[in-house]
Amino acid sequence: MKRKKISKKKKYYGFLIDNYVASLALLLVVALFVDANIGFYMMYAFILAPIVSLLLAFVARKYIKVHIEVDEDYYTKGEVCTYRVVLKNSLFLPTPPVMVTFHKESGISNKHDKVFMFAMPFGKRVVTCDVPLDTAGPYEVGIDSLAVCDYLGIFRFRYKSDKDCLSRVYVIPDIKNISAHDDMILSSVSAAEAEDDAEDTVTSSVMNFRGLPGYDTREYVPGDPVKRINWKLSARKGSLYVRLDDEVSSKTLGVILDPVFYSDGIDTENYPLIRSEDVLAKIREEAMETYLGVIRTLLMLSYTVNAYYYNGHGYEELKVTDEKTLEELRISLASVYFYG
């Protein structure tokens, strides 16, 4: 026979109610067999105590303010994000217990699950939390939910803060070392050289999204250099056409970071040292770091790279020409979400 699983929450409340009823029964015995005045007086006080506790908790809830403070938005891999949970009390009574449940997200390990906080009259209580950031990408840190308990700990009800208790942080990816003899690099460079000698002329926007160089053309106007005339295209169209920025375009490559992957086809057994819930974040990190590594290698081969990445609304383009613009791209990728 299958045993029913009892949640910790039900177990906790069952324990409180059972003890409360047992205490009332004990006071009734005292009133009947020991001292009626004292026994019944304590019994009435014990019955009224939860009601008074609950009313005070409702009043105190209006004077409680909770928010979080985060020092920085951007971090490098391996750094620790430290944020503070601040509880302020503007009432002349101590606050009832406030249960803080921390936000959990795949890709980062949060050591904290939940804590109970208290604050003295007109006082403040601060709890500091450290979250190691080992995987690149965007994350949220802070509080998932708040609950206010009554002073006896019997009742609990949700509390919604008037301030946002989640903060977004970004972990900047590293740049993977990609050899100039890597198959990805060799095939891209070979395709670029072949495309430069091709008959057909297409616009650069199409070619760049294929990861190959391109160039724009327009009709010849007096004063254009004769060496820029595309004779094959001109013969086909019956009018003279010249290439625009031909020398520059022939050394330009486009590289796209695709933000969509199919999570159903991922075998988590290929990542034995990583928690199953963190595998997708690790794949995202590997894609970003390989992407940056390919671009850096192409820069070393004297190529200009048009980098494309998805910003949540459409593809963003960044022309990468040196280490400075590569670093700009690296920081931008920290905020890129993947979809699977």
ZASEGU-102712 format. One record per residue (C-alpha): residue in one letter; x, z, y. Coordinates in steps of 0.2 Angstrom, whole numbers, padded with zeros to 4 digits, always signed. Example, Ala and Ser with C-alpha at 12.3 -4.5 7.8 and 13.67 -1.06 7.14 Angstrom:
residues 2
a+0062+0039-0022/s+0068+0036-0005/
end
This chain:
residues 340
m+0000+0000+0000/k+0007-0005+0017/r+0010+0009+0029/k+0004+0008+0047/k+0017+0009+0060/i+0014+0022+0073/s+0021+0018+0090/k+0032+0031+0099/k+0020+0031+0114/k+0005+0036+0103/k+0016+0049+0093/y+0021+0056+0110/y+0004+0058+0117/g-0003+0064+0100/f+0011+0078+0100/l+0005+0084+0118/i-0013+0084+0114/d-0011+0093+0098/n+0000+0106+0106/y-0013+0108+0121/v-0027+0111+0109/a-0017+0123+0098/s-0013+0133+0114/l-0031+0134+0119/a-0036+0140+0101/l-0022+0153+0103/l-0029+0159+0119/l-0046+0160+0112/v-0040+0171+0098/v-0032+0182+0111/a-0048+0183+0121/l-0058+0188+0105/f-0047+0200+0097/v-0034+0207+0110/d-0040+0207+0127/a-0056+0197+0133/n-0052+0198+0152/i-0034+0192+0151/g-0038+0180+0137/f-0052+0171+0145/y-0043+0171+0162/m-0028+0162+0155/m-0040+0151+0145/y-0049+0145+0161/a-0032+0143+0170/f-0026+0132+0155/i-0041+0121+0156/l-0040+0119+0174/a-0021+0115+0174/p-0022+0097+0168/i-0035+0093+0181/v-0025+0101+0195/s-0009+0092+0189/l-0018+0075+0188/l-0025+0077+0206/l-0008+0082+0213/a+0000+0068+0205/f-0013+0056+0212/v-0009+0063+0230/a+0010+0063+0227/r+0009+0045+0222/k+0005+0039+0239/y+0021+0048+0246/i+0033+0040+0234/k+0043+0025+0238/v+0055+0016+0225/h+0067+0002+0228/i+0083-0005+0222/e+0099-0009+0231/v+0112-0022+0225/d+0128-0025+0234/e+0132-0043+0230/d+0123-0058+0224/y+0137-0068+0216/y+0149-0062+0202/t+0163-0069+0191/k+0162-0068+0173/g+0167-0050+0166/e+0162-0041+0182/v+0150-0027+0183/c+0134-0028+0193/t+0131-0010+0200/y+0114-0007+0208/r+0105+0009+0214/v+0087+0014+0210/v+0081+0025+0225/l+0067+0036+0225/k+0061+0044+0241/n+0048+0058+0243/s+0039+0061+0260/l+0028+0075+0253/f+0030+0094+0255/l+0029+0095+0236/p+0042+0090+0223/t+0037+0073+0215/p+0030+0072+0198/p+0040+0063+0185/v+0042+0045+0189/m+0046+0034+0173/v+0057+0019+0177/t+0058+0005+0164/f+0073-0006+0167/h+0073-0025+0166/k+0080-0033+0151/e+0086-0051+0150/s+0095-0062+0137/g+0113-0065+0141/i+0117-0048+0149/s+0118-0031+0141/n+0109-0017+0150/k+0114+0000+0144/h+0099+0008+0151/d+0081+0007+0144/k+0071+0020+0154/v+0074+0035+0164/f+0064+0049+0172/m+0067+0053+0191/f+0062+0067+0202/a+0064+0071+0220/m+0063+0087+0230/p+0051+0089+0245/f+0056+0077+0259/g+0071+0072+0248/k+0079+0057+0240/r+0085+0054+0222/v+0097+0040+0218/v+0101+0033+0200/t+0116+0021+0198/c+0115+0008+0185/d+0130-0003+0179/v+0126-0020+0171/p+0141-0030+0163/l+0140-0048+0167/d+0149-0058+0153/t+0139-0074+0152/a+0138-0087+0167/g+0121-0091+0174/p+0107-0084+0185/y+0099-0067+0180/e+0088-0053+0186/v+0092-0035+0187/g+0082-0020+0192/i+0065-0012+0187/d+0052-0020+0176/s+0039-0006+0178/l+0036+0011+0186/a+0024+0024+0180/v+0020+0041+0187/c+0016+0056+0176/d+0007+0071+0180/y+0016+0087+0182/l+0012+0093+0164/g+0017+0076+0157/i+0000+0074+0148/f-0006+0059+0159/r+0003+0043+0164/f-0002+0029+0176/r+0006+0014+0183/y+0014+0014+0200/k+0017-0002+0210/s+0030-0002+0223/d+0027-0010+0240/k+0045-0017+0238/d+0052-0029+0226/c+0061-0020+0212/l+0070-0035+0205/s+0085-0044+0212/r+0093-0060+0207/v+0111-0061+0203/y+0122-0076+0199/v+0137-0077+0187/i+0149-0091+0192/p+0155-0101+0176/d+0173-0104+0172/i+0181-0121+0171/k+0185-0127+0153/n+0201-0135+0149/i+0198-0153+0144/s+0212-0164+0139/a+0214-0181+0147/h+0215-0188+0129/d+0198-0180+0125/d+0186-0193+0118/m+0173-0190+0132/i+0187-0194+0145/l+0194-0209+0136/s+0177-0217+0133/s+0171-0214+0152/v+0187-0221+0159/s+0186-0236+0147/a+0168-0239+0152/a+0173-0238+0170/e+0187-0251+0168/a+0176-0263+0159/e+0161-0261+0171/d+0173-0265+0185/d+0176-0282+0178/a+0158-0285+0172/e+0148-0300+0178/d+0132-0291+0183/t+0132-0281+0199/v+0120-0267+0200/t+0117-0253+0212/s+0128-0238+0212/s+0113-0226+0210/v+0108-0233+0193/m+0126-0234+0187/n+0130-0216+0192/f+0116-0209+0182/r+0123-0218+0167/g+0139-0210+0170/l+0148-0226+0176/p+0154-0233+0192/g+0144-0245+0203/y+0144-0253+0219/d+0131-0260+0232/t+0130-0278+0238/r+0123-0286+0253/e+0123-0304+0260/y+0138-0310+0268/v+0139-0309+0287/p+0153-0317+0298/g+0168-0306+0299/d+0167-0299+0281/p+0183-0301+0271/v+0183-0316+0260/k+0191-0306+0246/r+0175-0295+0245/i+0164-0310+0241/n+0156-0308+0223/w+0157-0326+0218/k+0148-0325+0202/l+0133-0316+0210/s+0133-0328+0225/a+0133-0343+0213/r+0118-0335+0203/k+0108-0331+0219/g+0113-0346+0229/s+0119-0336+0244/l+0135-0327+0248/y+0136-0308+0243/v+0149-0296+0247/r+0154-0280+0238/l+0153-0264+0249/d+0167-0251+0247/d+0173-0260+0232/e+0190-0251+0230/v+0182-0234+0232/s+0168-0238+0220/s+0179-0244+0207/k+0187-0227+0206/t+0170-0217+0206/l+0162-0209+0191/g+0145-0201+0189/v+0143-0185+0178/i+0126-0177+0175/l+0122-0160+0169/d+0106-0161+0158/p+0096-0145+0160/v+0085-0148+0145/f+0088-0144+0127/y+0078-0141+0111/s+0079-0123+0106/d+0070-0126+0090/g+0085-0135+0083/i+0098-0122+0087/d+0106-0113+0073/t+0110-0095+0078/e+0121-0094+0063/n+0134-0104+0072/y+0136-0089+0084/p+0140-0075+0072/l+0147-0064+0085/i+0133-0066+0098/r+0116-0057+0097/s+0102-0070+0093/e+0093-0067+0109/d+0109-0071+0119/v+0113-0088+0110/l+0103-0099+0122/a+0112-0091+0137/k+0129-0094+0128/i+0124-0113+0126/r+0120-0114+0144/e+0137-0107+0149/e+0146-0119+0137/a+0137-0134+0144/m+0141-0129+0162/e+0160-0125+0159/t+0162-0141+0149/y+0154-0151+0163/l+0166-0143+0176/g+0181-0146+0164/v+0176-0165+0163/i+0175-0166+0181/r+0192-0158+0185/t+0200-0169+0172/l+0193-0184+0180/l+0199-0178+0197/m+0217-0176+0190/l+0215-0195+0184/s+0212-0199+0203/y+0193-0202+0201/t+0180-0197+0213/v+0165-0189+0204/n+0147-0190+0209/a+0141-0174+0201/y+0122-0172+0197/y+0113-0156+0192/y+0095-0150+0192/n+0091-0137+0206/g+0073-0134+0199/h+0065-0147+0210/g+0075-0162+0207/y+0093-0168+0205/e+0106-0163+0217/e+0121-0174+0221/l+0138-0168+0226/k+0153-0179+0229/v+0168-0170+0221/t+0184-0176+0228/d+0196-0161+0227/e+0198-0143+0221/k+0188-0137+0236/t+0172-0147+0232/l+0174-0143+0214/e+0174-0124+0218/e+0158-0128+0228/l+0150-0136+0213/r+0156-0121+0202/i+0147-0109+0213/s+0131-0120+0214/l+0130-0121+0195/a+0128-0102+0194/s+0110-0104+0200/v+0105-0118+0188/y+0092-0114+0176/f+0090-0123+0159/y+0074-0127+0150/g+0071-0127+0132/
end
